[in-house]
């Protein structure tokens, strides 16, 4: 799942996948709350999930985001 999240982030924010690691802070990629909200919407649509949990705001890294999404699948 981490690789899929990295690919989605790279595509959405026009970055190279090699510049994103599992330890990359999401704040380095999603520079504001609008970017983060768009990312969550894209993940919901792609994986058919609903991210309504307040816990999403505790997610700090790409790896943590991947783990969070995996729990919802």
C-alpha positions, 0 to 999 in steps of 0.5 A, spaced: 500 500 500 505 504 501 508 504 494 500 505 491 500 511 496 507 514 494 505 513 486 498 517 488 502 523 491 507 523 486 501 524 481 497 529 484 503 533 486 507 533 480 513 529 484 517 524 482 516 517 486 523 517 488 523 523 492 518 520 496 519 515 501 515 512 507 518 516 512 517 523 508 512 527 512 506 529 509 506 536 511 512 536 506 508 534 500 501 537 502 503 544 503 496 546 506 489 543 508 486 544 501 491 539 498 490 534 504 483 534 503 484 533 495 488 527 497 483 524 502 478 525 497 482 522 491 484 516 496 476 515 498 474 515 490 480 510 488 479 505 494 471 506 495 473 508 502 470 513 507 475 517 511 471 520 516 475 518 522 478 524 526 484 519 527 486 521 520 489 528 522 494 524 527 497 521 521 504 524 519 508 520 514 506 517 508 507 510 511 502 512 517 497 514 511 498 507 508 497 504 514 491 508 515 488 507 509 489 499 509 485 499 516 479 502 512 479 496 506 
